Amino acid sequence: MKIESGENSPNARPLSADPLLQFLSADVPLRTLLEHGAQALDWLAALNVSPIVMTYPDAEGGMVVEEVSKVGLIERAYQLGWEVVDEGCEGVTFKNAVDWQDADDAPERVPGIWFSHCDCVEWEVDGGGAPLSLPSDRLRELREAYVAGRERLHAERLQREADAIAKRDADAREGHEILIENRIALHRRKGVEITREQAEREVEDMVQGFRGIRELAVDLAEAEASVASSADSKSS
């Protein structure tokens, strides 16, 4: 009877395809990964939710809202001292934090999955006074601040891009004006007066000439590369 090794078996999954391998790159002790357990890490590897957000207190008593990767979640939680809870259930859980994800039809839904330190949320309670696993007003404030912050950053990025385009256009206009003035001054030194329209046509001819020289240089470089490649092929 022929016994096939695992790597040659037609039903074997390549080791490189194991989703857990990505977590070996995490900057945490191996023991920490083992504490999470394979089932929880499989859940995290298969998680198709974006973004992953962590909230935790900062040194000044404020609150940090940080987007992390899947591996980054494991690393950051370890750095913050969040204790792993392995109850054999699906999902990555921490003793120091709660996690939640808005339902698709939830009002004012915030996309992503959130992991928040217990000090960063206020708790609703049931009739007997036991805490429920759902943050209340503080969570709404946090979400609103988070969404507003993302919108502000997006608006600032668009403004920076618009400012950069406006500056580029202004610089181009200023450069064009300098070229026109230089052409008029050049002719004047020769005792010839030309109109602005004539100077603009000369500048445009110069620009087109420069473009033609550049295109010619590119064509020559490509031709030389092609000849060199052909020569290498023949010699080999």
C-alpha positions as CSV (number, residue, x, y, z in Angstrom):
1,M,0.0,0.0,0.0
2,K,1.4,3.4,-1.0
3,I,1.2,6.1,1.7
4,E,1.4,9.7,0.5
5,S,3.0,12.4,2.6
6,G,0.8,15.2,3.6
7,E,2.4,17.7,1.2
8,N,1.8,15.4,-1.8
9,S,-1.7,14.4,-0.9
10,P,-4.2,15.8,-3.4
11,N,-6.5,16.8,-0.6
12,A,-3.8,18.5,1.5
13,R,-4.0,22.3,1.9
14,P,-0.6,24.0,1.3
15,L,0.9,25.3,4.5
16,S,1.1,28.8,3.0
17,A,-2.7,28.8,2.7
18,D,-3.2,28.4,6.4
19,P,-4.8,31.8,7.5
20,L,-3.2,31.4,11.0
21,L,0.3,31.9,9.6
22,Q,-0.3,35.7,9.2
23,F,-0.5,36.0,13.0
24,L,3.0,34.5,13.4
25,S,4.3,37.9,12.2
26,A,2.6,39.6,15.2
27,D,5.0,41.2,17.6
28,V,3.6,39.2,20.6
29,P,4.8,36.1,22.5
30,L,3.7,32.8,21.1
31,R,2.0,32.1,24.4
32,T,-0.4,35.0,23.7
33,L,-1.4,33.5,20.3
34,L,-2.0,30.2,22.0
35,E,-4.2,31.9,24.6
36,H,-6.4,33.2,21.8
37,G,-6.8,29.7,20.4
38,A,-7.0,28.5,16.9
39,Q,-10.8,28.9,16.7
40,A,-10.7,32.6,17.6
41,L,-7.8,33.4,15.3
42,D,-9.6,31.5,12.5
43,W,-12.6,33.7,13.1
44,L,-10.4,36.9,13.0
45,A,-8.6,35.7,9.8
46,A,-11.9,35.1,8.0
47,L,-13.4,38.4,9.3
48,N,-14.7,40.3,6.3
49,V,-15.5,43.6,8.1
50,S,-13.7,46.9,7.7
51,P,-12.5,48.8,9.6
52,I,-11.4,47.2,12.9
53,V,-11.5,49.9,15.5
54,M,-10.0,50.0,19.0
55,T,-10.8,52.6,21.7
56,Y,-8.8,52.9,24.9
57,P,-7.9,55.6,27.4
58,D,-4.7,57.7,26.8
59,A,-2.3,58.9,29.4
60,E,-4.1,62.2,29.8
61,G,-7.4,60.7,30.6
62,G,-8.7,61.2,27.0
63,M,-9.7,58.5,24.6
64,V,-7.9,57.1,21.6
65,V,-9.8,55.9,18.5
66,E,-7.4,53.7,16.4
67,E,-8.0,51.7,13.2
68,V,-5.9,48.5,13.2
69,S,-5.3,45.5,11.0
70,K,-6.2,42.0,12.0
71,V,-2.6,41.4,13.1
72,G,-2.6,44.9,14.6
73,L,-5.5,44.0,16.8
74,I,-3.5,41.2,18.4
75,E,-0.4,43.4,18.8
76,R,-2.1,46.5,20.2
77,A,-4.2,44.5,22.7
78,Y,-1.1,42.9,24.0
79,Q,0.7,46.2,24.2
80,L,-2.2,47.7,26.1
81,G,-2.3,44.7,28.5
82,W,-5.8,43.5,27.5
83,E,-6.3,40.0,28.9
84,V,-7.3,37.3,26.5
85,V,-10.5,35.4,27.2
86,D,-10.7,32.0,25.6
87,E,-14.1,30.5,26.3
88,G,-14.0,28.2,23.3
89,C,-16.6,30.4,21.5
90,E,-16.3,32.1,18.1
91,G,-14.5,35.4,18.0
92,V,-11.5,37.2,19.6
93,T,-12.5,38.4,23.1
94,F,-10.7,40.3,25.9
95,K,-11.5,40.5,29.6
96,N,-10.6,44.2,29.5
97,A,-12.8,45.2,26.6
98,V,-16.1,44.7,24.9
99,D,-16.7,44.3,21.2
100,W,-19.7,45.0,19.0
101,Q,-20.8,45.4,15.4
102,D,-23.8,47.3,14.3
103,A,-26.5,45.4,12.5
104,D,-26.8,46.3,8.8
105,D,-30.2,47.8,9.4
106,A,-29.3,49.7,12.6
107,P,-30.1,53.4,12.5
108,E,-27.0,55.6,12.1
109,R,-25.0,52.4,11.6
110,V,-21.2,52.8,11.8
111,P,-19.4,50.3,9.6
112,G,-16.7,48.0,11.1
113,I,-16.2,46.1,14.3
114,W,-15.3,47.8,17.5
115,F,-13.2,46.7,20.4
116,S,-13.5,49.2,23.3
117,H,-11.8,49.2,26.7
118,C,-14.3,49.0,29.5
119,D,-13.2,52.4,30.8
120,C,-14.3,54.0,27.6
121,V,-18.0,53.1,27.7
122,E,-20.9,53.5,29.9
123,W,-23.1,50.5,30.5
124,E,-26.8,49.9,30.3
125,V,-28.2,47.5,32.9
126,D,-31.1,45.1,33.0
127,G,-33.9,45.0,35.5
128,G,-31.8,43.3,38.1
129,G,-28.9,45.8,37.8
130,A,-26.6,43.5,35.9
131,P,-24.6,45.2,33.2
132,L,-25.5,44.4,29.6
133,S,-22.9,44.1,26.9
134,L,-24.1,47.2,25.0
135,P,-22.6,50.7,25.6
136,S,-25.1,53.5,25.7
137,D,-24.8,57.3,25.4
138,R,-21.0,57.2,25.5
139,L,-20.9,54.9,22.6
140,R,-23.2,57.2,20.6
141,E,-20.9,60.1,21.4
142,L,-17.9,58.1,20.4
143,R,-19.3,57.0,17.1
144,E,-20.4,60.5,16.3
145,A,-16.9,61.9,17.0
146,Y,-15.4,59.1,15.0
147,V,-17.6,59.6,12.0
148,A,-17.1,63.4,12.2
149,G,-13.4,63.0,12.5
150,R,-13.3,60.8,9.4
151,E,-15.4,63.3,7.4
152,R,-13.1,66.1,8.6
153,L,-10.0,64.3,7.5
154,H,-11.5,63.5,4.2
155,A,-12.5,67.1,3.7
156,E,-9.0,68.3,4.7
157,R,-7.4,65.9,2.2
158,L,-9.7,67.1,-0.6
159,Q,-8.8,70.7,0.3
160,R,-5.1,69.9,0.3
161,E,-5.4,68.4,-3.1
162,A,-7.4,71.4,-4.4
163,D,-4.8,73.8,-2.9
164,A,-1.9,71.8,-4.6
165,I,-3.7,72.0,-8.0
166,A,-4.4,75.7,-7.5
167,K,-0.7,76.4,-6.6
168,R,0.5,74.3,-9.6
169,D,-1.8,76.3,-11.9
170,A,-0.7,79.6,-10.4
171,D,3.0,78.7,-10.8
172,A,2.4,77.6,-14.4
173,R,0.7,81.0,-15.2
174,E,3.5,82.9,-13.4
175,G,6.1,81.0,-15.4
176,H,4.2,81.5,-18.6
177,E,4.0,85.3,-17.9
178,I,7.8,85.5,-17.2
179,L,8.5,83.8,-20.5
180,I,6.3,86.2,-22.4
181,E,8.0,89.2,-20.7
182,N,11.4,87.8,-21.5
183,R,10.6,87.4,-25.2
184,I,9.3,91.0,-25.4
185,A,12.5,92.3,-23.6
186,L,14.7,90.2,-25.8
187,H,13.3,91.7,-29.0
188,R,13.4,95.2,-27.4
189,R,17.1,94.9,-26.7
190,K,17.5,94.2,-30.4
191,G,15.5,97.3,-31.3
192,V,12.4,95.4,-32.3
193,E,9.0,95.9,-30.7
194,I,6.6,92.9,-30.7
195,T,3.1,92.6,-29.4
196,R,2.0,90.3,-26.5
197,E,0.2,88.1,-29.0
198,Q,3.5,87.6,-31.0
199,A,5.4,86.8,-27.8
200,E,2.8,84.3,-26.7
201,R,3.1,82.5,-30.1
202,E,6.9,82.4,-29.8
203,V,6.5,80.9,-26.3
204,E,4.1,78.3,-27.5
205,D,6.5,77.4,-30.3
206,M,9.3,77.0,-27.8
207,V,7.1,74.8,-25.6
208,Q,6.1,72.6,-28.5
209,G,9.8,72.4,-29.5
210,F,10.8,71.3,-26.0
211,R,8.0,68.6,-26.1
212,G,9.3,67.4,-29.5
213,I,12.8,67.1,-28.2
214,R,11.6,65.2,-25.1
215,E,9.6,62.8,-27.2
216,L,12.5,62.2,-29.5
217,A,14.8,61.5,-26.6
218,V,12.3,58.9,-25.2
219,D,12.0,57.3,-28.6
220,L,15.8,57.1,-28.9
221,A,16.2,55.6,-25.4
222,E,13.5,52.9,-26.2
223,A,15.2,52.1,-29.5
224,E,18.6,51.7,-27.9
225,A,17.1,49.4,-25.2
226,S,15.4,47.3,-27.8
227,V,18.7,46.9,-29.8
228,A,20.6,46.0,-26.6
229,S,18.0,43.4,-25.6
230,S,18.1,41.9,-29.1
231,A,21.9,41.7,-29.0
232,D,21.8,40.0,-25.6
233,S,19.3,37.4,-26.9
234,K,21.5,36.6,-29.9
235,S,24.7,36.2,-27.7
236,S,22.9,33.9,-25.3
